[in-house]
Amino acid sequence: MVKSSDVLLIIVAILFPPAAAAFITGCSCDLLINICLTLLGYIPGHIHAFWLIYKKMRAEERYGNGGYQYVGNGAYEPIYTAPGAIQPGQQAPYYGATSQ
């Protein structure tokens, strides 16, 4: 579902793609990439900005409104996790019941 804030981001991305990238990612490497792409050609900057908007919309669908944070490279992770949940990169606790 497209919200009014997403429509506003799309309009900003049409007018000036680096501004939309800055709204989504803040001062990050993606902003610098978008500025360079916009300087190289206006269309590549648009494509990158629309890709960032798409990734943000997917994060809102997956984690809920405001339940995610931007971690770079178009990736998002949840802010809150269930107690005892295994985080990415962690191994499950080994209780000695099976061999590893």
N, CA, C and O atoms as a Tinker XYZ file with bonds, in Angstrom:
   400  protein
     1  N      0.845000   -1.181000    0.000000    73     2
     2  CA     0.000000    0.000000    0.000000    64     1     3
     3  C      0.886000    1.239000    0.000000    63     2     4     5
     4  O      1.812000    1.348000    0.804000    81     3
     5  N      0.605000    2.148000   -0.882000    73     3     6
     6  CA     1.395000    3.364000   -1.012000    64     5     7
     7  C      0.790000    4.435000   -0.105000    63     6     8     9
     8  O     -0.392000    4.761000   -0.207000    81     7
     9  N      1.625000    4.972000    0.782000    73     7    10
    10  CA     1.178000    6.011000    1.697000    64     9    11
    11  C      1.473000    7.378000    1.098000    63    10    12    13
    12  O      2.198000    7.483000    0.108000    81    11
    13  N      0.923000    8.409000    1.685000    73    11    14
    14  CA     1.134000    9.759000    1.179000    64    13    15
    15  C      2.597000   10.185000    1.317000    63    14    16    17
    16  O      3.093000   10.954000    0.494000    81    15
    17  N      3.295000    9.691000    2.353000    73    15    18
    18  CA     4.710000   10.037000    2.488000    64    17    19
    19  C      5.534000    9.406000    1.363000    63    18    20    21
    20  O      6.524000    9.984000    0.916000    81    19
    21  N      5.120000    8.215000    0.907000    73    19    22
    22  CA     5.819000    7.585000   -0.218000    64    21    23
    23  C      5.565000    8.347000   -1.515000    63    22    24    25
    24  O      6.466000    8.485000   -2.342000    81    23
    25  N      4.357000    8.836000   -1.691000    73    23    26
    26  CA     4.039000    9.633000   -2.873000    64    25    27
    27  C      4.870000   10.913000   -2.867000    63    26    28    29
    28  O      5.387000   11.320000   -3.908000    81    27
    29  N      5.000000   11.545000   -1.713000    73    27    30
    30  CA     5.819000   12.744000   -1.598000    64    29    31
    31  C      7.286000   12.437000   -1.913000    63    30    32    33
    32  O      7.953000   13.225000   -2.584000    81    31
    33  N      7.786000   11.299000   -1.433000    73    31    34
    34  CA     9.161000   10.892000   -1.751000    64    33    35
    35  C      9.343000   10.672000   -3.249000    63    34    36    37
    36  O     10.381000   11.035000   -3.802000    81    35
    37  N      8.362000   10.089000   -3.904000    73    35    38
    38  CA     8.445000    9.863000   -5.342000    64    37    39
    39  C      8.477000   11.185000   -6.096000    63    38    40    41
    40  O      9.225000   11.326000   -7.063000    81    39
    41  N      7.675000   12.154000   -5.665000    73    39    42
    42  CA     7.682000   13.475000   -6.303000    64    41    43
    43  C      9.037000   14.152000   -6.106000    63    42    44    45
    44  O      9.575000   14.750000   -7.038000    81    43
    45  N      9.583000   14.058000   -4.905000    73    43    46
    46  CA    10.906000   14.642000   -4.649000    64    45    47
    47  C     11.961000   13.935000   -5.483000    63    46    48    49
    48  O     12.879000   14.579000   -5.991000    81    47
    49  N     11.844000   12.611000   -5.631000    73    47    50
    50  CA    12.805000   11.856000   -6.436000    64    49    51
    51  C     12.727000   12.256000   -7.904000    63    50    52    53
    52  O     13.747000   12.258000   -8.594000    81    51
    53  N     11.561000   12.589000   -8.385000    73    51    54
    54  CA    11.425000   13.044000   -9.778000    64    53    55
    55  C     12.091000   14.404000   -9.958000    63    54    56    57
    56  O     12.763000   14.637000  -10.962000    81    55
    57  N     11.909000   15.299000   -8.996000    73    55    58
    58  CA    12.461000   16.644000   -9.120000    64    57    59
    59  C     13.963000   16.689000   -8.856000    63    58    60    61
    60  O     14.708000   17.309000   -9.616000    81    59
    61  N     14.414000   16.034000   -7.779000    73    59    62
    62  CA    15.825000   16.073000   -7.407000    64    61    63
    63  C     16.174000   14.794000   -6.657000    63    62    64    65
    64  O     15.992000   14.729000   -5.441000    81    63
    65  N     16.673000   13.776000   -7.355000    73    63    66
    66  CA    16.917000   12.466000   -6.745000    64    65    67
    67  C     17.802000   12.474000   -5.493000    63    66    68    69
    68  O     17.499000   11.729000   -4.561000    81    67
    69  N     18.880000   13.271000   -5.412000    73    67    70
    70  CA    19.679000   13.235000   -4.182000    64    69    71
    71  C     18.920000   13.669000   -2.930000    63    70    72    73
    72  O     19.227000   13.209000   -1.831000    81    71
    73  N     17.942000   14.540000   -3.085000    73    71    74
    74  CA    17.148000   14.947000   -1.918000    64    73    75
    75  C     16.326000   13.773000   -1.392000    63    74    76    77
    76  O     16.215000   13.583000   -0.181000    81    75
    77  N     15.758000   12.995000   -2.291000    73    75    78
    78  CA    14.990000   11.815000   -1.859000    64    77    79
    79  C     15.913000   10.805000   -1.191000    63    78    80    81
    80  O     15.543000   10.204000   -0.182000    81    79
    81  N     17.117000   10.610000   -1.743000    73    79    82
    82  CA    18.079000    9.690000   -1.133000    64    81    83
    83  C     18.487000   10.185000    0.246000    63    82    84    85
    84  O     18.664000    9.382000    1.162000    81    83
    85  N     18.639000   11.496000    0.408000    73    83    86
    86  CA    19.009000   12.051000    1.712000    64    85    87
    87  C     17.887000   11.863000    2.727000    63    86    88    89
    88  O     18.152000   11.582000    3.895000    81    87
    89  N     16.632000   12.014000    2.290000    73    87    90
    90  CA    15.510000   11.807000    3.211000    64    89    91
    91  C     15.444000   10.367000    3.695000    63    90    92    93
    92  O     15.101000   10.113000    4.849000    81    91
    93  N     15.769000    9.430000    2.822000    73    91    94
    94  CA    15.661000    8.019000    3.168000    64    93    95
    95  C     16.857000    7.538000    3.981000    63    94    96    97
    96  O     16.688000    6.908000    5.025000    81    95
    97  N     18.068000    7.834000    3.503000    73    95    98
    98  CA    19.272000    7.248000    4.096000    64    97    99
    99  C     20.042000    8.179000    5.010000    63    98   100   101
   100  O     20.923000    7.726000    5.740000    81    99
   101  N     19.738000    9.456000    4.990000    73    99   102
   102  CA    20.530000   10.410000    5.762000    64   101   103
   103  C     21.859000   10.652000    5.062000    63   102   104   105
   104  O     21.984000   10.430000    3.858000    81   103
   105  N     22.824000   11.097000    5.804000    73   103   106
   106  CA    24.150000   11.358000    5.236000    64   105   107
   107  C     24.922000   10.038000    5.232000    63   106   108   109
   108  O     25.590000    9.688000    6.205000    81   107
   109  N     24.814000    9.318000    4.116000    73   107   110
   110  CA    25.436000    8.000000    4.034000    64   109   111
   111  C     26.110000    7.844000    2.682000    63   110   112   113
   112  O     26.103000    8.753000    1.852000    81   111
   113  N     26.682000    6.689000    2.486000    73   111   114
   114  CA    27.334000    6.365000    1.221000    64   113   115
   115  C     26.317000    6.352000    0.085000    63   114   116   117
   116  O     26.647000    6.713000   -1.045000    81   115
   117  N     25.089000    5.943000    0.372000    73   115   118
   118  CA    24.061000    5.928000   -0.667000    64   117   119
   119  C     23.748000    7.329000   -1.176000    63   118   120   121
   120  O     23.422000    7.502000   -2.350000    81   119
   121  N     23.842000    8.318000   -0.316000    73   119   122
   122  CA    23.644000    9.695000   -0.753000    64   121   123
   123  C     24.752000   10.100000   -1.713000    63   122   124   125
   124  O     24.475000   10.702000   -2.750000    81   123
   125  N     25.989000    9.785000   -1.392000    73   123   126
   126  CA    27.113000   10.104000   -2.268000    64   125   127
   127  C     26.982000    9.373000   -3.604000    63   126   128   129
   128  O     27.243000    9.954000   -4.657000    81   127
   129  N     26.581000    8.110000   -3.563000    73   127   130
   130  CA    26.373000    7.354000   -4.795000    64   129   131
   131  C     25.294000    8.012000   -5.642000    63   130   132   133
   132  O     25.442000    8.127000   -6.858000    81   131
   133  N     24.208000    8.446000   -5.004000    73   131   134
   134  CA    23.121000    9.059000   -5.754000    64   133   135
   135  C     23.555000   10.388000   -6.360000    63   134   136   137
   136  O     23.174000   10.701000   -7.488000    81   135
   137  N     24.334000   11.162000   -5.643000    73   135   138
   138  CA    24.834000   12.431000   -6.190000    64   137   139
   139  C     25.699000   12.165000   -7.413000    63   138   140   141
   140  O     25.556000   12.834000   -8.436000    81   139
   141  N     26.598000   11.188000   -7.310000    73   139   142
   142  CA    27.464000   10.853000   -8.453000    64   141   143
   143  C     26.653000   10.349000   -9.634000    63   142   144   145
   144  O     26.917000   10.731000  -10.775000    81   143
   145  N     25.665000    9.491000   -9.375000    73   143   146
   146  CA    24.830000    8.988000  -10.466000    64   145   147
   147  C     24.020000   10.101000  -11.117000    63   146   148   149
   148  O     23.826000   10.101000  -12.333000    81   147
   149  N     23.550000   11.040000  -10.321000    73   147   150
   150  CA    22.788000   12.155000  -10.874000    64   149   151
   151  C     23.681000   13.059000  -11.715000    63   150   152   153
   152  O     23.243000   13.582000  -12.740000    81   151
   153  N     24.921000   13.246000  -11.295000    73   151   154
   154  CA    25.852000   14.063000  -12.077000    64   153   155
   155  C     26.253000   13.364000  -13.377000    63   154   156   157
   156  O     26.451000   14.023000  -14.398000    81   155
   157  N     26.374000   12.034000  -13.344000    73   155   158
   158  CA    26.730000   11.292000  -14.544000    64   157   159
   159  C     25.592000   11.261000  -15.560000    63   158   160   161
   160  O     25.825000   11.234000  -16.768000    81   159
   161  N     24.406000   11.266000  -15.075000    73   159   162
   162  CA    23.222000   11.265000  -15.935000    64   161   163
   163  C     22.008000   11.314000  -15.032000    63   162   164   165
   164  O     21.966000   10.662000  -13.989000    81   163
   165  N     21.043000   12.075000  -15.432000    73   163   166
   166  CA    19.902000   12.286000  -14.554000    64   165   167
   167  C     19.108000   11.005000  -14.332000    63   166   168   169
   168  O     18.590000   10.786000  -13.237000    81   167
   169  N     19.003000   10.158000  -15.345000    73   167   170
   170  CA    18.215000    8.921000  -15.251000    64   169   171
   171  C     18.820000    7.925000  -14.252000    63   170   172   173
   172  O     18.063000    7.350000  -13.470000    81   171
   173  N     20.143000    7.686000  -14.232000    73   171   174
   174  CA    20.684000    6.763000  -13.223000    64   173   175
   175  C     20.409000    7.218000  -11.785000    63   174   176   177
   176  O     20.177000    6.388000  -10.905000    81   175
   177  N     20.433000    8.512000  -11.552000    73   175   178
   178  CA    20.088000    9.025000  -10.228000    64   177   179
   179  C     18.640000    8.736000   -9.868000    63   178   180   181
   180  O     18.329000    8.418000   -8.721000    81   179
   181  N     17.750000    8.849000  -10.858000    73   179   182
   182  CA    16.347000    8.516000  -10.642000    64   181   183
   183  C     16.178000    7.044000  -10.292000    63   182   184   185
   184  O     15.470000    6.695000   -9.348000    81   183
   185  N     16.837000    6.190000  -11.063000    73   183   186
   186  CA    16.694000    4.751000  -10.835000    64   185   187
   187  C     17.166000    4.386000   -9.430000    63   186   188   189
   188  O     16.515000    3.599000   -8.743000    81   187
   189  N     18.290000    4.952000   -8.999000    73   187   190
   190  CA    18.812000    4.661000   -7.662000    64   189   191
   191  C     17.864000    5.174000   -6.583000    63   190   192   193
   192  O     17.621000    4.481000   -5.595000    81   191
   193  N     17.329000    6.375000   -6.762000    73   191   194
   194  CA    16.395000    6.926000   -5.775000    64   193   195
   195  C     15.124000    6.092000   -5.697000    63   194   196   197
   196  O     14.618000    5.836000   -4.605000    81   195
   197  N     14.602000    5.663000   -6.850000    73   195   198
   198  CA    13.400000    4.831000   -6.843000    64   197   199
   199  C     13.677000    3.470000   -6.206000    63   198   200   201
   200  O     12.810000    2.908000   -5.537000    81   199
   201  N     14.885000    2.939000   -6.414000    73   199   202
   202  CA    15.263000    1.672000   -5.781000    64   201   203
   203  C     15.294000    1.830000   -4.261000    63   202   204   205
   204  O     14.830000    0.948000   -3.539000    81   203
   205  N     15.839000    2.952000   -3.767000    73   203   206
   206  CA    15.869000    3.194000   -2.320000    64   205   207
   207  C     14.450000    3.326000   -1.759000    63   206   208   209
   208  O     14.162000    2.827000   -0.671000    81   207
   209  N     13.574000    3.994000   -2.496000    73   207   210
   210  CA    12.184000    4.135000   -2.056000    64   209   211
   211  C     11.506000    2.765000   -2.014000    63   210   212   213
   212  O     10.767000    2.460000   -1.078000    81   211
   213  N     11.762000    1.947000   -3.029000    73   211   214
   214  CA    11.193000    0.600000   -3.062000    64   213   215
   215  C     11.662000   -0.226000   -1.872000    63   214   216   217
   216  O     10.855000   -0.909000   -1.242000    81   215
   217  N     12.950000   -0.175000   -1.554000    73   215   218
   218  CA    13.475000   -0.932000   -0.422000    64   217   219
   219  C     12.870000   -0.443000    0.894000    63   218   220   221
   220  O     12.616000   -1.248000    1.790000    81   219
   221  N     12.637000    0.862000    1.021000    73   219   222
   222  CA    12.010000    1.411000    2.233000    64   221   223
   223  C     10.567000    0.932000    2.353000    63   222   224   225
   224  O     10.107000    0.607000    3.447000    81   223
   225  N      9.861000    0.890000    1.240000    73   223   226
   226  CA     8.481000    0.421000    1.268000    64   225   227
   227  C      8.416000   -1.062000    1.639000    63   226   228   229
   228  O      7.511000   -1.477000    2.363000    81   227
   229  N      9.359000   -1.856000    1.155000    73   227   230
   230  CA     9.413000   -3.279000    1.515000    64   229   231
   231  C      9.703000   -3.450000    3.006000    63   230   232   233
   232  O      9.147000   -4.344000    3.646000    81   231
   233  N     10.578000   -2.593000    3.569000    73   231   234
   234  CA    10.880000   -2.678000    4.996000    64   233   235
   235  C      9.654000   -2.327000    5.828000    63   234   236   237
   236  O      9.421000   -2.929000    6.876000    81   235
   237  N      8.867000   -1.353000    5.366000    73   235   238
   238  CA     7.641000   -1.000000    6.081000    64   237   239
   239  C      6.645000   -2.145000    6.051000    63   238   240   241
   240  O      5.951000   -2.385000    7.039000    81   239
   241  N      6.564000   -2.859000    4.930000    73   239   242
   242  CA     5.667000   -4.007000    4.857000    64   241   243
   243  C      6.127000   -5.130000    5.779000    63   242   244   245
   244  O      5.310000   -5.781000    6.430000    81   243
   245  N      7.429000   -5.351000    5.831000    73   243   246
   246  CA     7.972000   -6.474000    6.595000    64   245   247
   247  C      7.995000   -6.198000    8.092000    63   246   248   249
   248  O      7.599000   -7.058000    8.879000    81   247
   249  N      8.457000   -5.003000    8.510000    73   247   250
   250  CA     8.682000   -4.720000    9.921000    64   249   251
   251  C      7.657000   -3.778000   10.540000    63   250   252   253
   252  O      7.709000   -3.529000   11.745000    81   251
   253  N      6.743000   -3.258000    9.763000    73   251   254
   254  CA     5.762000   -2.316000   10.287000    64   253   255
   255  C      6.283000   -0.890000   10.196000    63   254   256   257
   256  O      7.465000   -0.661000    9.942000    81   255
   257  N      5.400000    0.043000   10.402000    73   255   258
   258  CA     5.759000    1.449000   10.288000    64   257   259
   259  C      6.667000    1.863000   11.445000    63   258   260   261
   260  O      6.238000    1.872000   12.598000    81   259
   261  N      7.903000    2.201000   11.146000    73   259   262
   262  CA     8.846000    2.654000   12.168000    64   261   263
   263  C      9.526000    1.537000   12.922000    63   262   264   265
   264  O     10.268000    1.812000   13.864000    81   263
   265  N      9.308000    0.286000   12.552000    73   263   266
   266  CA     9.910000   -0.830000   13.259000    64   265   267
   267  C     11.207000   -1.312000   12.634000    63   266   268   269
   268  O     11.596000   -2.465000   12.823000    81   267
   269  N     11.881000   -0.441000   11.892000    73   267   270
   270  CA    13.093000   -0.832000   11.182000    64   269   271
   271  C     14.097000    0.315000   11.222000    63   270   272   273
   272  O     13.751000    1.457000   11.522000    81   271
   273  N     15.351000   -0.019000   10.913000    73   271   274
   274  CA    16.374000    1.016000   10.781000    64   273   275
   275  C     17.212000    0.712000    9.550000    63   274   276   277
   276  O     17.396000   -0.448000    9.182000    81   275
   277  N     17.715000    1.761000    8.921000    73   275   278
   278  CA    18.516000    1.615000    7.714000    64   277   279
   279  C     19.941000    1.246000    8.123000    63   278   280   281
   280  O     20.531000    1.897000    8.986000    81   279
   281  N     20.491000    0.200000    7.502000    73   279   282
   282  CA    21.842000   -0.242000    7.850000    64   281   283
   283  C     22.818000   -0.076000    6.701000    63   282   284   285
   284  O     23.988000   -0.435000    6.832000    81   283
   285  N     22.364000    0.459000    5.583000    73   283   286
   286  CA    23.247000    0.707000    4.458000    64   285   287
   287  C     23.015000   -0.257000    3.318000    63   286   288   289
   288  O     22.490000   -1.355000    3.501000    81   287
   289  N     23.421000    0.178000    2.130000    73   287   290
   290  CA    23.323000   -0.630000    0.922000    64   289   291
   291  C     21.895000   -1.081000    0.638000    63   290   292   293
   292  O     21.675000   -2.183000    0.134000    81   291
   293  N     20.935000   -0.237000    0.957000    73   291   294
   294  CA    19.540000   -0.567000    0.694000    64   293   295
   295  C     18.958000   -1.616000    1.608000    63   294   296   297
   296  O     17.889000   -2.155000    1.322000    81   295
   297  N     19.638000   -1.922000    2.707000    73   295   298
   298  CA    19.180000   -2.976000    3.618000    64   297   299
   299  C     18.619000   -2.361000    4.903000    63   298   300   301
   300  O     19.080000   -1.323000    5.376000    81   299
   301  N     17.620000   -3.033000    5.439000    73   299   302
   302  CA    16.993000   -2.613000    6.683000    64   301   303
   303  C     17.000000   -3.788000    7.648000    63   302   304   305
   304  O     17.045000   -4.947000    7.236000    81   303
   305  N     16.956000   -3.474000    8.927000    73   303   306
   306  CA    16.837000   -4.511000    9.950000    64   305   307
   307  C     15.834000   -4.036000   10.990000    63   306   308   309
   308  O     15.642000   -2.834000   11.170000    81   307
   309  N     15.193000   -4.981000   11.677000    73   307   310
   310  CA    14.198000   -4.581000   12.682000    64   309   311
   311  C     14.868000   -3.915000   13.874000    63   310   312   313
   312  O     15.990000   -4.258000   14.248000    81   311
   313  N     14.176000   -2.978000   14.451000    73   311   314
   314  CA    14.687000   -2.314000   15.654000    64   313   315
   315  C     14.490000   -3.216000   16.861000    63   314   316   317
   316  O     15.380000   -3.352000   17.701000    81   315
   317  N     13.332000   -3.821000   16.939000    73   315   318
   318  CA    12.994000   -4.662000   18.081000    64   317   319
   319  C     12.980000   -6.123000   17.655000    63   318   320   321
   320  O     12.501000   -6.458000   16.572000    81   319
   321  N     13.498000   -6.977000   18.499000    73   319   322
   322  CA    13.434000   -8.410000   18.237000    64   321   323
   323  C     12.825000   -9.087000   19.457000    63   322   324   325
   324  O     12.821000   -8.533000   20.556000    81   323
   325  N     12.321000  -10.272000   19.248000    73   323   326
   326  CA    11.732000  -11.028000   20.346000    64   325   327
   327  C     12.830000  -11.462000   21.315000    63   326   328   329
   328  O     13.940000  -11.778000   20.887000    81   327
   329  N     12.534000  -11.481000   22.603000    73   327   330
   330  CA    13.536000  -11.942000   23.560000    64   329   331
   331  C     13.957000  -13.365000   23.260000    63   330   332   333
   332  O     13.117000  -14.237000   23.039000    81   331
   333  N     15.246000  -13.596000   23.253000    73   331   334
   334  CA    15.781000  -14.920000   22.988000    64   333   335
   335  C     15.925000  -15.243000   21.513000    63   334   336   337
   336  O     16.384000  -16.330000   21.161000    81   335
   337  N     15.541000  -14.316000   20.643000    73   335   338
   338  CA    15.655000  -14.569000   19.208000    64   337   339
   339  C     17.124000  -14.534000   18.794000    63   338   340   341
   340  O     17.917000  -13.768000   19.343000    81   339
   341  N     17.466000  -15.353000   17.842000    73   339   342
   342  CA    18.835000  -15.410000   17.357000    64   341   343
   343  C     19.042000  -14.278000   16.351000    63   342   344   345
   344  O     18.319000  -14.185000   15.359000    81   343
   345  N     20.014000  -13.432000   16.602000    73   343   346
   346  CA    20.330000  -12.319000   15.734000    64   345   347
   347  C     21.109000  -12.817000   14.516000    63   346   348   349
   348  O     21.734000  -13.876000   14.577000    81   347
   349  N     21.080000  -12.064000   13.406000    73   347   350
   350  CA    21.877000  -12.461000   12.243000    64   349   351
   351  C     23.356000  -12.533000   12.614000    63   350   352   353
   352  O     23.892000  -11.624000   13.247000    81   351
   353  N     24.003000  -13.616000   12.215000    73   351   354
   354  CA    25.418000  -13.802000   12.523000    64   353   355
   355  C     25.669000  -14.552000   13.817000    63   354   356   357
   356  O     26.809000  -14.924000   14.096000    81   355
   357  N     24.641000  -14.783000   14.612000    73   355   358
   358  CA    24.784000  -15.532000   15.856000    64   357   359
   359  C     24.472000  -17.003000   15.623000    63   358   360   361
   360  O     23.717000  -17.352000   14.715000    81   359
   361  N     25.054000  -17.854000   16.444000    73   359   362
   362  CA    24.737000  -19.269000   16.395000    64   361   363
   363  C     23.754000  -19.601000   17.521000    63   362   364   365
   364  O     23.697000  -18.926000   18.550000    81   363
   365  N     23.002000  -20.644000   17.290000    73   363   366
   366  CA    22.087000  -21.110000   18.323000    64   365   367
   367  C     22.904000  -21.645000   19.497000    63   366   368   369
   368  O     23.992000  -22.183000   19.290000    81   367
   369  N     22.404000  -21.510000   20.719000    73   367   370
   370  CA    23.161000  -22.022000   21.862000    64   369   371
   371  C     23.349000  -23.530000   21.774000    63   370   372   373
   372  O     22.445000  -24.250000   21.350000    81   371
   373  N     24.507000  -24.000000   22.171000    73   371   374
   374  CA    24.838000  -25.423000   22.122000    64   373   375
   375  C     24.671000  -25.988000   23.518000    63   374   376   377
   376  O     25.386000  -25.589000   24.437000    81   375
   377  N     23.738000  -26.913000   23.691000    73   375   378
   378  CA    23.448000  -27.486000   24.984000    64   377   379
   379  C     24.043000  -28.873000   25.162000    63   378   380   381
   380  O     23.825000  -29.501000   26.198000    81   379
   381  N     24.786000  -29.366000   24.182000    73   379   382
   382  CA    25.426000  -30.651000   24.292000    64   381   383
   383  C     24.529000  -31.813000   23.906000    63   382   384   385
   384  O     24.927000  -32.968000   24.057000    81   383
   385  N     23.332000  -31.540000   23.413000    73   383   386
   386  CA    22.429000  -32.624000   23.060000    64   385   387
   387  C     22.765000  -33.233000   21.704000    63   386   388   389
   388  O     22.418000  -34.385000   21.444000    81   387
   389  N     23.415000  -32.502000   20.864000    73   387   390
   390  CA    23.808000  -33.003000   19.547000    64   389   391
   391  C     25.266000  -32.653000   19.317000    63   390   392   393
   392  O     25.805000  -31.747000   19.951000    81   391
   393  N     25.893000  -33.370000   18.414000    73   391   394
   394  CA    27.298000  -33.066000   18.115000    64   393   395
   395  C     27.359000  -32.008000   17.044000    63   394   396   397
   396  O     26.479000  -31.905000   16.191000    81   395
   397  N     28.414000  -31.225000   17.104000    73   395   398
   398  CA    28.570000  -30.160000   16.118000    64   397   399
   399  C     29.737000  -30.460000   15.222000    63   398   400
   400  O     30.039000  -29.680000   14.319000    81   399
